Amino acid sequence: MRRRINLASKSQQVDAAADKFGLKKSTVLFWVDEGVVRCERDGGDVLMVNIDDVRLQVANKNDEETKG
């Protein structure tokens, strides 16, 4: 049985999450499609994303840029 994760306390709308980290909305949605950022959906639309997941991806992206 799959557990449902309550993302409400750590969720933000996609636009707000992108703005918070200076990202394009498409970048956040790409991470959702890749499965590295959890989200809440309504049908096929992404309503909210987990801000901790976005923060982690930003950190990973920054690490890669400094190494490269």
PDB file with SEQRES, HELIX, SHEET and CRYST1 records, atoms N, CA, C and O in Angstrom:
SEQRES   1 A   68  MET ARG ARG ARG ILE ASN LEU ALA SER LYS SER GLN GLN          
SEQRES   2 A   68  VAL ASP ALA ALA ALA ASP LYS PHE GLY LEU LYS LYS SER          
SEQRES   3 A   68  THR VAL LEU PHE TRP VAL ASP GLU GLY VAL VAL ARG CYS          
SEQRES   4 A   68  GLU ARG ASP GLY GLY ASP VAL LEU MET VAL ASN ILE ASP          
SEQRES   5 A   68  ASP VAL ARG LEU GLN VAL ALA ASN LYS ASN ASP GLU GLU          
SEQRES   6 A   68  THR LYS GLY                                                  
HELIX    1 AA1 ALA A    8  LYS A   10  5                                   3    
HELIX    2 AA2 VAL A   14  PHE A   21  1                                   8    
HELIX    3 AA3 LYS A   25  GLU A   34  1                                  10    
HELIX    4 AA4 ILE A   51  LYS A   67  1                                  17    
SHEET    1 AA1 3 SER A  11  GLN A  13  0                                        
SHEET    2 AA1 3 ASP A  45  ASN A  50 -1                                        
SHEET    3 AA1 3 CYS A  39  ASP A  42 -1                                        
CRYST1    1.000    1.000    1.000  90.00  90.00  90.00 P 1           1          
ATOM      1  N   MET A   1       0.834  -1.173   0.000  1.00  0.00           N  
ATOM      2  CA  MET A   1       0.000   0.000   0.000  1.00  0.00           C  
ATOM      3  C   MET A   1       0.889   1.250   0.000  1.00  0.00           C  
ATOM      4  O   MET A   1       1.837   1.342   0.780  1.00  0.00           O  
ATOM      5  N   ARG A   2       0.584   2.185  -0.858  1.00  0.00           N  
ATOM      6  CA  ARG A   2       1.358   3.421  -0.954  1.00  0.00           C  
ATOM      7  C   ARG A   2       0.884   4.406   0.097  1.00  0.00           C  
ATOM      8  O   ARG A   2      -0.315   4.594   0.307  1.00  0.00           O  
ATOM      9  N   ARG A   3       1.851   5.028   0.752  1.00  0.00           N  
ATOM     10  CA  ARG A   3       1.507   6.068   1.716  1.00  0.00           C  
ATOM     11  C   ARG A   3       1.352   7.387   0.987  1.00  0.00           C  
ATOM     12  O   ARG A   3       2.115   7.704   0.075  1.00  0.00           O  
ATOM     13  N   ARG A   4       0.375   8.133   1.392  1.00  0.00           N  
ATOM     14  CA  ARG A   4       0.189   9.462   0.823  1.00  0.00           C  
ATOM     15  C   ARG A   4       0.994  10.457   1.649  1.00  0.00           C  
ATOM     16  O   ARG A   4       0.907  10.467   2.877  1.00  0.00           O  
ATOM     17  N   ILE A   5       1.758  11.273   0.991  1.00  0.00           N  
ATOM     18  CA  ILE A   5       2.603  12.245   1.669  1.00  0.00           C  
ATOM     19  C   ILE A   5       1.850  13.566   1.763  1.00  0.00           C  
ATOM     20  O   ILE A   5       1.337  14.066   0.762  1.00  0.00           O  
ATOM     21  N   ASN A   6       1.785  14.125   2.952  1.00  0.00           N  
ATOM     22  CA  ASN A   6       1.155  15.422   3.140  1.00  0.00           C  
ATOM     23  C   ASN A   6       2.166  16.509   2.804  1.00  0.00           C  
ATOM     24  O   ASN A   6       3.109  16.753   3.557  1.00  0.00           O  
ATOM     25  N   LEU A   7       1.959  17.148   1.677  1.00  0.00           N  
ATOM     26  CA  LEU A   7       2.886  18.181   1.232  1.00  0.00           C  
ATOM     27  C   LEU A   7       2.424  19.583   1.599  1.00  0.00           C  
ATOM     28  O   LEU A   7       3.136  20.554   1.346  1.00  0.00           O  
ATOM     29  N   ALA A   8       1.246  19.699   2.188  1.00  0.00           N  
ATOM     30  CA  ALA A   8       0.641  21.010   2.408  1.00  0.00           C  
ATOM     31  C   ALA A   8       1.536  21.962   3.188  1.00  0.00           C  
ATOM     32  O   ALA A   8       1.608  23.146   2.859  1.00  0.00           O  
ATOM     33  N   SER A   9       2.211  21.471   4.205  1.00  0.00           N  
ATOM     34  CA  SER A   9       3.011  22.366   5.035  1.00  0.00           C  
ATOM     35  C   SER A   9       4.285  22.837   4.343  1.00  0.00           C  
ATOM     36  O   SER A   9       4.865  23.845   4.745  1.00  0.00           O  
ATOM     37  N   LYS A  10       4.724  22.135   3.324  1.00  0.00           N  
ATOM     38  CA  LYS A  10       5.967  22.499   2.649  1.00  0.00           C  
ATOM     39  C   LYS A  10       5.741  22.718   1.161  1.00  0.00           C  
ATOM     40  O   LYS A  10       6.653  22.540   0.353  1.00  0.00           O  
ATOM     41  N   SER A  11       4.523  23.103   0.803  1.00  0.00           N  
ATOM     42  CA  SER A  11       4.187  23.282  -0.602  1.00  0.00           C  
ATOM     43  C   SER A  11       4.055  24.749  -0.958  1.00  0.00           C  
ATOM     44  O   SER A  11       3.640  25.577  -0.146  1.00  0.00           O  
ATOM     45  N   GLN A  12       4.419  25.043  -2.187  1.00  0.00           N  
ATOM     46  CA  GLN A  12       4.200  26.370  -2.745  1.00  0.00           C  
ATOM     47  C   GLN A  12       3.715  26.208  -4.171  1.00  0.00           C  
ATOM     48  O   GLN A  12       3.969  25.193  -4.820  1.00  0.00           O  
ATOM     49  N   GLN A  13       3.014  27.222  -4.647  1.00  0.00           N  
ATOM     50  CA  GLN A  13       2.614  27.205  -6.044  1.00  0.00           C  
ATOM     51  C   GLN A  13       3.872  27.240  -6.904  1.00  0.00           C  
ATOM     52  O   GLN A  13       4.915  27.743  -6.487  1.00  0.00           O  
ATOM     53  N   VAL A  14       3.753  26.700  -8.098  1.00  0.00           N  
ATOM     54  CA  VAL A  14       4.916  26.568  -8.982  1.00  0.00           C  
ATOM     55  C   VAL A  14       5.570  27.924  -9.246  1.00  0.00           C  
ATOM     56  O   VAL A  14       6.790  28.056  -9.148  1.00  0.00           O  
ATOM     57  N   ASP A  15       4.769  28.921  -9.576  1.00  0.00           N  
ATOM     58  CA  ASP A  15       5.325  30.251  -9.861  1.00  0.00           C  
ATOM     59  C   ASP A  15       6.071  30.820  -8.657  1.00  0.00           C  
ATOM     60  O   ASP A  15       7.156  31.383  -8.803  1.00  0.00           O  
ATOM     61  N   ALA A  16       5.493  30.673  -7.476  1.00  0.00           N  
ATOM     62  CA  ALA A  16       6.117  31.205  -6.261  1.00  0.00           C  
ATOM     63  C   ALA A  16       7.431  30.490  -5.963  1.00  0.00           C  
ATOM     64  O   ALA A  16       8.410  31.121  -5.566  1.00  0.00           O  
ATOM     65  N   ALA A  17       7.451  29.180  -6.153  1.00  0.00           N  
ATOM     66  CA  ALA A  17       8.674  28.408  -5.915  1.00  0.00           C  
ATOM     67  C   ALA A  17       9.764  28.817  -6.902  1.00  0.00           C  
ATOM     68  O   ALA A  17      10.924  28.972  -6.520  1.00  0.00           O  
ATOM     69  N   ALA A  18       9.394  28.990  -8.163  1.00  0.00           N  
ATOM     70  CA  ALA A  18      10.366  29.407  -9.175  1.00  0.00           C  
ATOM     71  C   ALA A  18      10.915  30.793  -8.848  1.00  0.00           C  
ATOM     72  O   ALA A  18      12.124  31.017  -8.909  1.00  0.00           O  
ATOM     73  N   ASP A  19      10.027  31.722  -8.501  1.00  0.00           N  
ATOM     74  CA  ASP A  19      10.453  33.083  -8.167  1.00  0.00           C  
ATOM     75  C   ASP A  19      11.370  33.106  -6.948  1.00  0.00           C  
ATOM     76  O   ASP A  19      12.340  33.863  -6.907  1.00  0.00           O  
ATOM     77  N   LYS A  20      11.060  32.282  -5.967  1.00  0.00           N  
ATOM     78  CA  LYS A  20      11.839  32.254  -4.724  1.00  0.00           C  
ATOM     79  C   LYS A  20      13.312  31.956  -4.984  1.00  0.00           C  
ATOM     80  O   LYS A  20      14.187  32.482  -4.297  1.00  0.00           O  
ATOM     81  N   PHE A  21      13.584  31.104  -5.983  1.00  0.00           N  
ATOM     82  CA  PHE A  21      14.958  30.696  -6.267  1.00  0.00           C  
ATOM     83  C   PHE A  21      15.498  31.271  -7.576  1.00  0.00           C  
ATOM     84  O   PHE A  21      16.585  30.893  -8.012  1.00  0.00           O  
ATOM     85  N   GLY A  22      14.754  32.176  -8.202  1.00  0.00           N  
ATOM     86  CA  GLY A  22      15.215  32.782  -9.444  1.00  0.00           C  
ATOM     87  C   GLY A  22      15.250  31.808 -10.607  1.00  0.00           C  
ATOM     88  O   GLY A  22      16.120  31.893 -11.474  1.00  0.00           O  
ATOM     89  N   LEU A  23      14.297  30.877 -10.623  1.00  0.00           N  
ATOM     90  CA  LEU A  23      14.233  29.853 -11.664  1.00  0.00           C  
ATOM     91  C   LEU A  23      13.122  30.158 -12.655  1.00  0.00           C  
ATOM     92  O   LEU A  23      12.223  30.951 -12.378  1.00  0.00           O  
ATOM     93  N   LYS A  24      13.197  29.526 -13.798  1.00  0.00           N  
ATOM     94  CA  LYS A  24      12.081  29.540 -14.730  1.00  0.00           C  
ATOM     95  C   LYS A  24      11.066  28.506 -14.265  1.00  0.00           C  
ATOM     96  O   LYS A  24      11.434  27.467 -13.718  1.00  0.00           O  
ATOM     97  N   LYS A  25       9.803  28.793 -14.482  1.00  0.00           N  
ATOM     98  CA  LYS A  25       8.742  27.845 -14.135  1.00  0.00           C  
ATOM     99  C   LYS A  25       8.976  26.520 -14.848  1.00  0.00           C  
ATOM    100  O   LYS A  25       8.715  25.456 -14.288  1.00  0.00           O  
ATOM    101  N   SER A  26       9.465  26.583 -16.073  1.00  0.00           N  
ATOM    102  CA  SER A  26       9.697  25.362 -16.852  1.00  0.00           C  
ATOM    103  C   SER A  26      10.751  24.466 -16.205  1.00  0.00           C  
ATOM    104  O   SER A  26      10.681  23.243 -16.329  1.00  0.00           O  
ATOM    105  N   THR A  27      11.723  25.059 -15.518  1.00  0.00           N  
ATOM    106  CA  THR A  27      12.744  24.266 -14.825  1.00  0.00           C  
ATOM    107  C   THR A  27      12.120  23.467 -13.694  1.00  0.00           C  
ATOM    108  O   THR A  27      12.401  22.279 -13.537  1.00  0.00           O  
ATOM    109  N   VAL A  28      11.269  24.119 -12.904  1.00  0.00           N  
ATOM    110  CA  VAL A  28      10.595  23.432 -11.798  1.00  0.00           C  
ATOM    111  C   VAL A  28       9.706  22.316 -12.340  1.00  0.00           C  
ATOM    112  O   VAL A  28       9.688  21.213 -11.793  1.00  0.00           O  
ATOM    113  N   LEU A  29       8.972  22.597 -13.407  1.00  0.00           N  
ATOM    114  CA  LEU A  29       8.098  21.574 -13.993  1.00  0.00           C  
ATOM    115  C   LEU A  29       8.905  20.426 -14.596  1.00  0.00           C  
ATOM    116  O   LEU A  29       8.454  19.281 -14.571  1.00  0.00           O  
ATOM    117  N   PHE A  30      10.084  20.710 -15.135  1.00  0.00           N  
ATOM    118  CA  PHE A  30      10.966  19.654 -15.636  1.00  0.00           C  
ATOM    119  C   PHE A  30      11.363  18.726 -14.499  1.00  0.00           C  
ATOM    120  O   PHE A  30      11.335  17.505 -14.654  1.00  0.00           O  
ATOM    121  N   TRP A  31      11.733  19.296 -13.361  1.00  0.00           N  
ATOM    122  CA  TRP A  31      12.099  18.480 -12.201  1.00  0.00           C  
ATOM    123  C   TRP A  31      10.925  17.632 -11.726  1.00  0.00           C  
ATOM    124  O   TRP A  31      11.111  16.497 -11.288  1.00  0.00           O  
ATOM    125  N   VAL A  32       9.719  18.183 -11.814  1.00  0.00           N  
ATOM    126  CA  VAL A  32       8.519  17.401 -11.469  1.00  0.00           C  
ATOM    127  C   VAL A  32       8.398  16.221 -12.421  1.00  0.00           C  
ATOM    128  O   VAL A  32       8.183  15.089 -11.988  1.00  0.00           O  
ATOM    129  N   ASP A  33       8.534  16.483 -13.720  1.00  0.00           N  
ATOM    130  CA  ASP A  33       8.435  15.413 -14.724  1.00  0.00           C  
ATOM    131  C   ASP A  33       9.515  14.352 -14.534  1.00  0.00           C  
ATOM    132  O   ASP A  33       9.277  13.170 -14.785  1.00  0.00           O  
ATOM    133  N   GLU A  34      10.698  14.769 -14.094  1.00  0.00           N  
ATOM    134  CA  GLU A  34      11.795  13.831 -13.851  1.00  0.00           C  
ATOM    135  C   GLU A  34      11.592  13.032 -12.566  1.00  0.00           C  
ATOM    136  O   GLU A  34      12.271  12.031 -12.340  1.00  0.00           O  
ATOM    137  N   GLY A  35      10.668  13.471 -11.736  1.00  0.00           N  
ATOM    138  CA  GLY A  35      10.370  12.752 -10.499  1.00  0.00           C  
ATOM    139  C   GLY A  35      11.236  13.135  -9.319  1.00  0.00           C  
ATOM    140  O   GLY A  35      11.236  12.439  -8.304  1.00  0.00           O  
ATOM    141  N   VAL A  36      11.978  14.230  -9.430  1.00  0.00           N  
ATOM    142  CA  VAL A  36      12.845  14.637  -8.325  1.00  0.00           C  
ATOM    143  C   VAL A  36      12.208  15.705  -7.436  1.00  0.00           C  
ATOM    144  O   VAL A  36      12.717  15.999  -6.354  1.00  0.00           O  
ATOM    145  N   VAL A  37      11.106  16.281  -7.888  1.00  0.00           N  
ATOM    146  CA  VAL A  37      10.334  17.227  -7.079  1.00  0.00           C  
ATOM    147  C   VAL A  37       8.911  16.699  -6.980  1.00  0.00           C  
ATOM    148  O   VAL A  37       8.231  16.497  -7.986  1.00  0.00           O  
ATOM    149  N   ARG A  38       8.476  16.479  -5.740  1.00  0.00           N  
ATOM    150  CA  ARG A  38       7.107  15.996  -5.515  1.00  0.00           C  
ATOM    151  C   ARG A  38       6.120  17.141  -5.716  1.00  0.00           C  
ATOM    152  O   ARG A  38       6.451  18.313  -5.538  1.00  0.00           O  
ATOM    153  N   CYS A  39       4.909  16.771  -6.090  1.00  0.00           N  
ATOM    154  CA  CYS A  39       3.913  17.796  -6.366  1.00  0.00           C  
ATOM    155  C   CYS A  39       2.513  17.308  -6.023  1.00  0.00           C  
ATOM    156  O   CYS A  39       2.276  16.122  -5.791  1.00  0.00           O  
ATOM    157  N   GLU A  40       1.601  18.265  -5.999  1.00  0.00           N  
ATOM    158  CA  GLU A  40       0.181  17.979  -5.913  1.00  0.00           C  
ATOM    159  C   GLU A  40      -0.409  18.368  -7.255  1.00  0.00           C  
ATOM    160  O   GLU A  40      -0.120  19.437  -7.791  1.00  0.00           O  
ATOM    161  N   ARG A  41      -1.237  17.486  -7.789  1.00  0.00           N  
ATOM    162  CA  ARG A  41      -1.826  17.720  -9.108  1.00  0.00           C  
ATOM    163  C   ARG A  41      -3.341  17.770  -9.025  1.00  0.00           C  
ATOM    164  O   ARG A  41      -3.954  17.208  -8.118  1.00  0.00           O  
ATOM    165  N   ASP A  42      -3.920  18.447  -9.981  1.00  0.00           N  
ATOM    166  CA  ASP A  42      -5.361  18.411 -10.204  1.00  0.00           C  
ATOM    167  C   ASP A  42      -5.524  17.998 -11.653  1.00  0.00           C  
ATOM    168  O   ASP A  42      -5.339  18.800 -12.568  1.00  0.00           O  
ATOM    169  N   GLY A  43      -5.874  16.738 -11.848  1.00  0.00           N  
ATOM    170  CA  GLY A  43      -5.877  16.204 -13.203  1.00  0.00           C  
ATOM    171  C   GLY A  43      -4.444  16.144 -13.684  1.00  0.00           C  
ATOM    172  O   GLY A  43      -3.607  15.499 -13.053  1.00  0.00           O  
ATOM    173  N   GLY A  44      -4.148  16.801 -14.781  1.00  0.00           N  
ATOM    174  CA  GLY A  44      -2.781  16.817 -15.294  1.00  0.00           C  
ATOM    175  C   GLY A  44      -1.998  18.054 -14.897  1.00  0.00           C  
ATOM    176  O   GLY A  44      -0.806  18.158 -15.189  1.00  0.00           O  
ATOM    177  N   ASP A  45      -2.660  18.992 -14.234  1.00  0.00           N  
ATOM    178  CA  ASP A  45      -2.015  20.258 -13.883  1.00  0.00           C  
ATOM    179  C   ASP A  45      -1.292  20.170 -12.545  1.00  0.00           C  
ATOM    180  O   ASP A  45      -1.828  19.640 -11.572  1.00  0.00           O  
ATOM    181  N   VAL A  46      -0.081  20.690 -12.506  1.00  0.00           N  
ATOM    182  CA  VAL A  46       0.679  20.760 -11.260  1.00  0.00           C  
ATOM    183  C   VAL A  46       0.219  22.009 -10.513  1.00  0.00           C  
ATOM    184  O   VAL A  46       0.337  23.126 -11.017  1.00  0.00           O  
ATOM    185  N   LEU A  47      -0.304  21.805  -9.307  1.00  0.00           N  
ATOM    186  CA  LEU A  47      -0.790  22.927  -8.511  1.00  0.00           C  
ATOM    187  C   LEU A  47       0.252  23.434  -7.529  1.00  0.00           C  
ATOM    188  O   LEU A  47       0.472  24.639  -7.408  1.00  0.00           O  
ATOM    189  N   MET A  48       0.894  22.501  -6.825  1.00  0.00           N  
ATOM    190  CA  MET A  48       1.843  22.847  -5.775  1.00  0.00           C  
ATOM    191  C   MET A  48       3.064  21.948  -5.894  1.00  0.00           C  
ATOM    192  O   MET A  48       2.967  20.810  -6.353  1.00  0.00           O  
ATOM    193  N   VAL A  49       4.210  22.466  -5.477  1.00  0.00           N  
ATOM    194  CA  VAL A  49       5.435  21.664  -5.442  1.00  0.00           C  
ATOM    195  C   VAL A  49       6.014  21.700  -4.033  1.00  0.00           C  
ATOM    196  O   VAL A  49       5.778  22.639  -3.273  1.00  0.00           O  
ATOM    197  N   ASN A  50       6.769  20.672  -3.703  1.00  0.00           N  
ATOM    198  CA  ASN A  50       7.416  20.589  -2.399  1.00  0.00           C  
ATOM    199  C   ASN A  50       8.649  21.483  -2.415  1.00  0.00           C  
ATOM    200  O   ASN A  50       9.580  21.259  -3.188  1.00  0.00           O  
ATOM    201  N   ILE A  51       8.645  22.490  -1.562  1.00  0.00           N  
ATOM    202  CA  ILE A  51       9.712  23.489  -1.581  1.00  0.00           C  
ATOM    203  C   ILE A  51      11.049  22.906  -1.139  1.00  0.00           C  
ATOM    204  O   ILE A  51      12.098  23.360  -1.595  1.00  0.00           O  
ATOM    205  N   ASP A  52      11.030  21.913  -0.264  1.00  0.00           N  
ATOM    206  CA  ASP A  52      12.287  21.270   0.145  1.00  0.00           C  
ATOM    207  C   ASP A  52      12.933  20.539  -1.025  1.00  0.00           C  
ATOM    208  O   ASP A  52      14.155  20.550  -1.172  1.00  0.00           O  
ATOM    209  N   ASP A  53      12.107  19.900  -1.861  1.00  0.00           N  
ATOM    210  CA  ASP A  53      12.629  19.217  -3.049  1.00  0.00           C  
ATOM    211  C   ASP A  53      13.239  20.224  -4.025  1.00  0.00           C  
ATOM    212  O   ASP A  53      14.294  19.972  -4.608  1.00  0.00           O  
ATOM    213  N   VAL A  54      12.565  21.369  -4.198  1.00  0.00           N  
ATOM    214  CA  VAL A  54      13.093  22.408  -5.092  1.00  0.00           C  
ATOM    215  C   VAL A  54      14.416  22.930  -4.542  1.00  0.00           C  
ATOM    216  O   VAL A  54      15.381  23.096  -5.288  1.00  0.00           O  
ATOM    217  N   ARG A  55      14.459  23.186  -3.245  1.00  0.00           N  
ATOM    218  CA  ARG A  55      15.688  23.676  -2.597  1.00  0.00           C  
ATOM    219  C   ARG A  55      16.851  22.703  -2.831  1.00  0.00           C  
ATOM    220  O   ARG A  55      17.972  23.125  -3.114  1.00  0.00           O  
ATOM    221  N   LEU A  56      16.578  21.417  -2.711  1.00  0.00           N  
ATOM    222  CA  LEU A  56      17.610  20.402  -2.922  1.00  0.00           C  
ATOM    223  C   LEU A  56      18.110  20.413  -4.365  1.00  0.00           C  
ATOM    224  O   LEU A  56      19.312  20.295  -4.602  1.00  0.00           O  
ATOM    225  N   GLN A  57      17.208  20.553  -5.323  1.00  0.00           N  
ATOM    226  CA  GLN A  57      17.615  20.581  -6.725  1.00  0.00           C  
ATOM    227  C   GLN A  57      18.429  21.831  -7.040  1.00  0.00           C  
ATOM    228  O   GLN A  57      19.374  21.775  -7.827  1.00  0.00           O  
ATOM    229  N   VAL A  58      18.068  22.954  -6.429  1.00  0.00           N  
ATOM    230  CA  VAL A  58      18.846  24.186  -6.617  1.00  0.00           C  
ATOM    231  C   VAL A  58      20.256  23.994  -6.071  1.00  0.00           C  
ATOM    232  O   VAL A  58      21.230  24.400  -6.705  1.00  0.00           O  
ATOM    233  N   ALA A  59      20.366  23.381  -4.903  1.00  0.00           N  
ATOM    234  CA  ALA A  59      21.686  23.121  -4.317  1.00  0.00           C  
ATOM    235  C   ALA A  59      22.503  22.200  -5.213  1.00  0.00           C  
ATOM    236  O   ALA A  59      23.694  22.433  -5.420  1.00  0.00           O  
ATOM    237  N   ASN A  60      21.873  21.158  -5.745  1.00  0.00           N  
ATOM    238  CA  ASN A  60      22.573  20.237  -6.648  1.00  0.00           C  
ATOM    239  C   ASN A  60      23.029  20.954  -7.910  1.00  0.00           C  
ATOM    240  O   ASN A  60      24.141  20.736  -8.390  1.00  0.00           O  
ATOM    241  N   LYS A  61      22.165  21.810  -8.445  1.00  0.00           N  
ATOM    242  CA  LYS A  61      22.488  22.566  -9.656  1.00  0.00           C  
ATOM    243  C   LYS A  61      23.672  23.497  -9.395  1.00  0.00           C  
ATOM    244  O   LYS A  61      24.574  23.603 -10.225  1.00  0.00           O  
ATOM    245  N   ASN A  62      23.670  24.166  -8.250  1.00  0.00           N  
ATOM    246  CA  ASN A  62      24.772  25.072  -7.903  1.00  0.00           C  
ATOM    247  C   ASN A  62      26.076  24.312  -7.705  1.00  0.00           C  
ATOM    248  O   ASN A  62      27.139  24.786  -8.104  1.00  0.00           O  
ATOM    249  N   ASP A  63      26.000  23.128  -7.087  1.00  0.00           N  
ATOM    250  CA  ASP A  63      27.196  22.301  -6.907  1.00  0.00           C  
ATOM    251  C   ASP A  63      27.796  21.900  -8.249  1.00  0.00           C  
ATOM    252  O   ASP A  63      29.013  21.941  -8.428  1.00  0.00           O  
ATOM    253  N   GLU A  64      26.940  21.512  -9.191  1.00  0.00           N  
ATOM    254  CA  GLU A  64      27.414  21.098 -10.516  1.00  0.00           C  
ATOM    255  C   GLU A  64      28.066  22.263 -11.248  1.00  0.00           C  
ATOM    256  O   GLU A  64      29.075  22.089 -11.932  1.00  0.00           O  
ATOM    257  N   GLU A  65      27.483  23.460 -11.101  1.00  0.00           N  
ATOM    258  CA  GLU A  65      28.032  24.628 -11.789  1.00  0.00           C  
ATOM    259  C   GLU A  65      29.392  25.025 -11.223  1.00  0.00           C  
ATOM    260  O   GLU A  65      30.264  25.465 -11.972  1.00  0.00           O  
ATOM    261  N   THR A  66      29.585  24.879  -9.923  1.00  0.00           N  
ATOM    262  CA  THR A  66      30.871  25.252  -9.330  1.00  0.00           C  
ATOM    263  C   THR A  66      31.955  24.222  -9.625  1.00  0.00           C  
ATOM    264  O   THR A  66      33.138  24.560  -9.671  1.00  0.00           O  
ATOM    265  N   LYS A  67      31.557  22.964  -9.825  1.00  0.00           N  
ATOM    266  CA  LYS A  67      32.528  21.915 -10.159  1.00  0.00           C  
ATOM    267  C   LYS A  67      32.950  21.993 -11.617  1.00  0.00           C  
ATOM    268  O   LYS A  67      34.093  21.695 -11.963  1.00  0.00           O  
ATOM    269  N   GLY A  68      31.995  22.407 -12.480  1.00  0.00           N  
ATOM    270  CA  GLY A  68      32.239  22.397 -13.909  1.00  0.00           C  
ATOM    271  C   GLY A  68      33.061  23.524 -14.351  1.00  0.00           C  
ATOM    272  O   GLY A  68      33.351  23.647 -15.541  1.00  0.00           O  
TER     273      GLY A  68                                                      
END                                                                             
